[in-house]
Amino acid sequence: MQPFSVPVQITLQGGRRCQGRTAFATSERKRNGHRRDGDPADVRRKLPPSAGEDRALLLGCAMMGSSVLMFFLLGVTVLKPFLLSSRREESNCTVLHTHLADDWTDCASPCGVDCPGPGRHPCLQVLVNLTHSGQKALLHYNEEAVQINSKCFYTPQCHRDRNDLLNSALDIKEFFDHKNGTPFSCFYSPGSQSEDVILLKKYDQMVIFHCLFWPSLTLLAGALIVGMVRLTQYLSLLCEK
């Protein structure tokens, strides 16, 4: 029995050394695995943002920025005048009398370098009768014409040719003279005592709808693009973990 004691002891010692190396290698792999799982910087290095994602983010941010700019511009040029203007209701008007004043009126803006001195234009006055109330009032082209000159139907853009301005005013006068007694659509202020009505509304409900709808749609689309890109990046990060 004694000659076999040495080989058995050698075998057992070799087995212990093998088990020690195996356990050491397993523990090293576990530590490396924990280090890889706990280091998000390595994961981020494996998932660099693609060029398509960068372009999509840039597009979304540009759409949101342009929508904010549109809100500002349309708010100043359209929404503010609409809110400040008086509420007008539709009615029918009939022409009573048209008159071209002898004295020409000063232009609201300079007529340019080709026209020396202050520009002037003929003043056409159109007197109408409101069908629903029988009230007499002066007719104007739109809200801006009332604000520029409350006595004239419209204010043309002044230029050097006075004959052209006069012919334009005569053409409009002839048009209303042919409508004498024929009702047509017009707009008046029910709560105002001013005796003026307008022929066309520059800012109506449909214009305000488009001023609010398209910038809002652009803002929503830009935010949706940015949100989808961020969601895709987050899901890719979860899948890699």
C-alpha positions as CSV (number, residue, x, y, z in Angstrom):
1,M,0.0,0.0,0.0
2,Q,2.8,2.4,0.6
3,P,4.2,2.6,-3.0
4,F,0.8,4.0,-4.2
5,S,0.7,6.9,-1.7
6,V,3.0,9.2,-3.6
7,P,1.2,9.1,-7.0
8,V,-2.2,9.6,-5.4
9,Q,-0.9,12.6,-3.5
10,I,0.5,14.1,-6.7
11,T,-2.8,13.6,-8.5
12,L,-4.7,15.3,-5.7
13,Q,-2.3,18.2,-5.7
14,G,-2.6,18.6,-9.5
15,G,-6.4,18.6,-9.2
16,R,-6.3,21.3,-6.6
17,R,-4.1,23.4,-8.8
18,C,-6.4,23.0,-11.8
19,Q,-9.5,23.8,-9.7
20,G,-7.8,27.0,-8.4
21,R,-6.9,28.1,-11.9
22,T,-10.5,27.4,-13.1
23,A,-12.0,29.3,-10.2
24,F,-9.6,32.2,-10.7
25,A,-10.5,32.4,-14.4
26,T,-14.2,32.3,-13.7
27,S,-14.0,35.0,-11.1
28,E,-12.0,37.2,-13.6
29,R,-14.7,36.7,-16.2
30,K,-17.4,37.7,-13.7
31,R,-15.6,40.8,-12.7
32,N,-15.0,41.8,-16.3
33,G,-18.7,41.2,-17.1
34,H,-19.8,43.3,-14.1
35,R,-17.4,46.1,-15.2
36,R,-18.8,46.0,-18.7
37,D,-22.4,46.0,-17.5
38,G,-21.9,48.8,-15.0
39,D,-19.9,51.1,-17.4
40,P,-22.5,53.0,-19.5
41,A,-19.7,54.8,-21.2
42,D,-18.7,51.6,-23.0
43,V,-22.2,51.1,-24.2
44,R,-22.4,54.6,-25.5
45,R,-19.2,54.2,-27.3
46,K,-20.8,51.2,-29.1
47,L,-23.8,53.2,-30.2
48,P,-22.7,56.4,-31.8
49,P,-25.5,58.6,-33.2
50,S,-26.0,58.0,-36.9
51,A,-26.0,60.7,-39.6
52,G,-29.7,60.1,-40.2
53,E,-30.6,60.7,-36.5
54,D,-28.6,63.9,-36.6
55,R,-30.4,65.2,-39.7
56,A,-33.8,64.2,-38.2
57,L,-33.0,66.1,-34.9
58,L,-31.9,69.1,-36.9
59,L,-35.1,69.0,-39.0
60,G,-37.3,68.8,-36.0
61,C,-35.6,71.7,-34.2
62,A,-35.7,73.8,-37.4
63,M,-39.4,73.1,-37.8
64,M,-40.1,74.1,-34.1
65,G,-38.0,77.3,-34.5
66,S,-39.8,78.3,-37.7
67,S,-43.2,77.7,-36.2
68,V,-42.4,80.0,-33.3
69,L,-41.2,82.6,-35.8
70,M,-44.5,82.2,-37.8
71,F,-46.5,82.7,-34.6
72,F,-44.7,85.9,-33.9
73,L,-45.0,87.3,-37.4
74,L,-48.6,86.4,-37.9
75,G,-49.5,87.5,-34.5
76,V,-48.1,91.0,-35.2
77,T,-49.4,91.4,-38.7
78,V,-52.7,89.6,-38.6
79,L,-53.9,88.5,-35.1
80,K,-53.3,91.9,-33.4
81,P,-55.1,94.0,-36.1
82,F,-58.0,91.4,-36.0
83,L,-58.3,91.7,-32.2
84,L,-58.1,95.5,-32.2
85,S,-60.6,95.9,-35.1
86,S,-64.3,96.2,-34.2
87,R,-66.6,93.2,-34.8
88,R,-68.6,93.5,-38.0
89,E,-71.7,91.6,-39.2
90,E,-72.8,91.0,-42.7
91,S,-75.7,92.9,-44.2
92,N,-76.9,94.1,-47.6
93,C,-76.3,97.6,-48.9
94,T,-77.7,99.6,-51.8
95,V,-75.9,102.6,-53.4
96,L,-77.6,105.9,-52.9
97,H,-75.0,108.3,-54.3
98,T,-71.4,108.5,-55.5
99,H,-69.4,111.6,-55.5
100,L,-65.8,112.5,-56.6
101,A,-64.6,115.4,-54.4
102,D,-63.1,118.4,-56.2
103,D,-60.3,118.7,-53.6
104,W,-57.7,116.0,-53.9
105,T,-56.5,114.3,-50.6
106,D,-52.9,113.9,-49.4
107,C,-51.5,110.4,-49.8
108,A,-50.9,108.4,-46.7
109,S,-47.3,107.6,-47.9
110,P,-44.8,109.4,-50.1
111,C,-45.2,108.8,-53.8
112,G,-41.5,108.3,-54.5
113,V,-38.6,110.2,-56.1
114,D,-40.4,110.7,-59.4
115,C,-43.1,112.7,-57.7
116,P,-41.9,116.0,-56.3
117,G,-43.7,117.4,-53.3
118,P,-46.5,115.6,-51.3
119,G,-48.6,113.1,-53.3
120,R,-52.3,113.6,-53.7
121,H,-55.1,111.4,-55.0
122,P,-58.8,111.9,-55.8
123,C,-61.3,111.2,-53.1
124,L,-64.2,109.0,-54.1
125,Q,-67.2,108.9,-51.7
126,V,-69.9,106.2,-51.9
127,L,-73.0,106.7,-49.8
128,V,-75.0,103.5,-49.2
129,N,-78.1,102.5,-47.4
130,L,-78.1,99.5,-44.9
131,T,-81.1,97.3,-45.9
132,H,-81.8,95.9,-42.4
133,S,-81.9,99.3,-40.6
134,G,-82.3,101.9,-43.3
135,Q,-79.3,103.7,-42.0
136,K,-77.1,105.8,-44.4
137,A,-73.4,105.3,-44.2
138,L,-70.2,105.8,-46.2
139,L,-68.8,102.7,-47.9
140,H,-65.1,101.8,-47.6
141,Y,-63.1,99.1,-49.3
142,N,-61.8,97.4,-46.1
143,E,-60.7,98.1,-42.5
144,E,-57.5,99.7,-43.6
145,A,-59.3,102.2,-45.8
146,V,-61.4,103.3,-42.8
147,Q,-58.2,103.8,-40.6
148,I,-56.3,105.7,-43.4
149,N,-59.1,108.0,-44.5
150,S,-62.6,107.8,-43.1
151,K,-64.0,110.0,-45.8
152,C,-62.9,108.2,-49.0
153,F,-63.8,104.8,-50.4
154,Y,-60.2,103.8,-50.8
155,T,-56.7,105.3,-50.8
156,P,-54.7,104.4,-54.0
157,Q,-50.9,104.2,-54.2
158,C,-49.8,107.6,-55.3
159,H,-47.6,108.1,-58.3
160,R,-46.7,110.8,-60.8
161,D,-49.4,110.2,-63.4
162,R,-52.4,112.1,-62.1
163,N,-54.6,111.2,-65.1
164,D,-54.1,107.5,-64.2
165,L,-55.3,108.1,-60.7
166,L,-58.3,110.1,-61.9
167,N,-59.2,107.4,-64.4
168,S,-59.1,104.7,-61.8
169,A,-61.4,106.7,-59.5
170,L,-63.8,107.3,-62.4
171,D,-63.9,103.6,-63.3
172,I,-64.8,102.7,-59.7
173,K,-67.5,105.4,-59.6
174,E,-69.0,104.1,-62.8
175,F,-69.1,100.6,-61.4
176,F,-71.1,101.7,-58.4
177,D,-73.3,103.9,-60.5
178,H,-74.4,100.8,-62.4
179,K,-75.2,99.1,-59.1
180,N,-77.6,101.9,-58.1
181,G,-80.6,100.2,-56.4
182,T,-79.0,96.7,-56.6
183,P,-78.3,95.2,-53.1
184,F,-74.8,93.8,-52.5
185,S,-73.0,92.3,-49.5
186,C,-71.3,94.7,-47.0
187,F,-70.2,94.6,-43.3
188,Y,-71.1,97.0,-40.5
189,S,-70.4,97.4,-36.8
190,P,-73.6,96.7,-34.8
191,G,-72.3,98.3,-31.6
192,S,-70.7,101.3,-33.1
193,Q,-72.2,104.7,-33.8
194,S,-69.8,105.5,-36.7
195,E,-71.5,105.8,-40.0
196,D,-69.2,103.6,-42.1
197,V,-69.4,100.2,-43.6
198,I,-66.8,98.1,-45.5
199,L,-67.1,96.2,-48.7
200,L,-64.6,93.4,-47.9
201,K,-63.3,92.0,-44.6
202,K,-59.5,91.7,-44.7
203,Y,-59.3,89.5,-41.6
204,D,-62.1,86.9,-41.3
205,Q,-62.4,83.7,-39.3
206,M,-60.9,81.6,-42.0
207,V,-57.7,83.7,-42.2
208,I,-57.4,83.5,-38.4
209,F,-57.8,79.7,-38.6
210,H,-55.0,79.3,-41.1
211,C,-52.8,81.7,-39.1
212,L,-53.1,79.4,-36.0
213,F,-53.4,76.0,-37.7
214,W,-50.3,75.8,-39.9
215,P,-47.8,77.1,-37.3
216,S,-49.3,74.7,-34.7
217,L,-49.1,71.8,-37.1
218,T,-45.4,72.6,-37.9
219,L,-44.6,72.8,-34.2
220,L,-46.3,69.5,-33.5
221,A,-44.6,67.8,-36.4
222,G,-41.2,69.0,-35.2
223,A,-41.7,67.9,-31.6
224,L,-42.9,64.5,-32.9
225,I,-39.8,64.0,-35.0
226,V,-37.5,64.9,-32.1
227,G,-39.5,62.7,-29.7
228,M,-39.3,59.7,-32.1
229,V,-35.5,60.0,-32.5
230,R,-35.0,60.2,-28.8
231,L,-37.3,57.2,-28.2
232,T,-35.4,55.2,-30.9
233,Q,-32.0,56.0,-29.2
234,Y,-33.4,55.0,-25.8
235,L,-34.8,51.7,-27.1
236,S,-31.4,50.9,-28.8
237,L,-29.6,51.6,-25.5
238,L,-32.0,49.2,-23.6
239,C,-31.5,46.5,-26.2
240,E,-27.7,46.8,-26.0
241,K,-27.8,46.4,-22.2
